[in-house]
Amino acid sequence: MNCTYTGELLDFYRELKAYELICLALTPPHNGHITPSVRLTRRNIVLIHESKHMLDNAFESHISIAAIARQTGMNEFKLKAGFKHILVSVCLIIS
């Protein structure tokens, strides 16, 4: 699938896709239990930041979480949990 949006609409689309990934990362599993913390190595943290960069620059290609996980060499669980952990840490620092 190719994104045909341009200009401000493309920027808006990219922003919404970023929010979608954040929501997916922050949503607890279907059984209602929150996922336990994941231990992240320095390399994992670098890869999670790279995945954020990939999202920022590749919205027109409709990249999925599974594709990001494959490209970074992380499993989806660790990518989601790590993204959530890093995002929550940044939100706590900002507030």
C-alpha positions as CSV (number, residue, x, y, z in Angstrom):
1,M,0.0,0.0,0.0
2,N,1.3,3.4,-0.9
3,C,0.2,6.6,0.8
4,T,-1.1,9.1,-1.6
5,Y,-1.4,12.0,0.9
6,T,0.7,15.1,0.5
7,G,1.3,18.3,2.4
8,E,-0.5,19.0,5.6
9,L,-2.7,15.9,5.2
10,L,0.4,13.7,5.0
11,D,1.8,15.3,8.2
12,F,-1.6,14.8,9.9
13,Y,-1.6,11.1,8.8
14,R,1.9,10.5,10.1
15,E,1.0,12.0,13.5
16,L,-2.1,9.8,13.7
17,K,-0.1,6.7,12.9
18,A,2.4,7.6,15.6
19,Y,-0.5,7.9,18.1
20,E,-1.8,4.6,16.9
21,L,1.5,2.9,17.7
22,I,1.7,4.6,21.1
23,C,-1.9,3.4,21.9
24,L,-1.0,-0.2,20.8
25,A,2.1,-0.1,23.0
26,L,0.2,1.2,26.0
27,T,-2.8,-1.1,25.7
28,P,-2.7,-4.0,28.3
29,P,-3.2,-7.5,27.0
30,H,-6.7,-8.9,26.6
31,N,-6.7,-10.7,29.9
32,G,-6.7,-7.4,31.7
33,H,-3.3,-7.9,33.3
34,I,-0.6,-5.3,32.7
35,T,2.5,-6.7,31.1
36,P,5.5,-7.0,33.6
37,S,8.4,-4.8,33.0
38,V,10.9,-5.9,30.4
39,R,14.6,-5.7,31.0
40,L,16.2,-3.6,28.3
41,T,19.8,-3.6,27.3
42,R,21.5,-0.5,25.9
43,R,21.3,-2.1,22.5
44,N,17.5,-2.6,23.0
45,I,17.1,1.1,23.9
46,V,19.1,2.1,20.8
47,L,16.9,-0.1,18.6
48,I,13.7,1.3,20.1
49,H,14.9,4.8,19.3
50,E,15.7,3.6,15.8
51,S,12.2,2.2,15.5
52,K,10.8,5.7,16.5
53,H,13.0,7.2,13.8
54,M,11.7,4.6,11.3
55,L,8.1,5.6,12.2
56,D,8.8,9.3,11.8
57,N,10.3,8.7,8.3
58,A,8.4,5.9,6.8
59,F,4.7,6.5,7.2
60,E,4.0,6.5,3.5
61,S,5.0,2.8,3.4
62,H,2.5,1.8,6.1
63,I,5.1,0.1,8.2
64,S,3.7,-2.4,10.8
65,I,5.0,-3.2,14.3
66,A,5.9,-6.7,13.0
67,A,7.9,-5.1,10.2
68,I,9.7,-2.8,12.6
69,A,10.5,-5.7,14.9
70,R,11.9,-7.7,12.0
71,Q,14.0,-4.8,10.8
72,T,15.4,-4.0,14.2
73,G,15.9,-7.7,15.2
74,M,13.7,-7.4,18.3
75,N,10.6,-9.5,19.0
76,E,7.3,-7.6,19.0
77,F,6.7,-8.1,22.7
78,K,10.0,-6.5,23.7
79,L,9.6,-3.7,21.1
80,K,6.1,-2.8,22.4
81,A,7.1,-3.1,26.1
82,G,10.3,-1.2,25.5
83,F,8.5,1.5,23.6
84,K,6.0,1.8,26.4
85,H,8.7,1.9,29.1
86,I,10.7,4.6,27.2
87,L,7.6,6.6,26.4
88,V,6.4,6.5,30.0
89,S,9.8,7.6,31.3
90,V,9.9,10.5,28.9
91,C,6.3,11.6,30.0
92,L,7.3,11.4,33.7
93,I,10.4,13.6,33.0
94,I,8.4,16.1,31.1
95,S,5.7,16.4,33.7
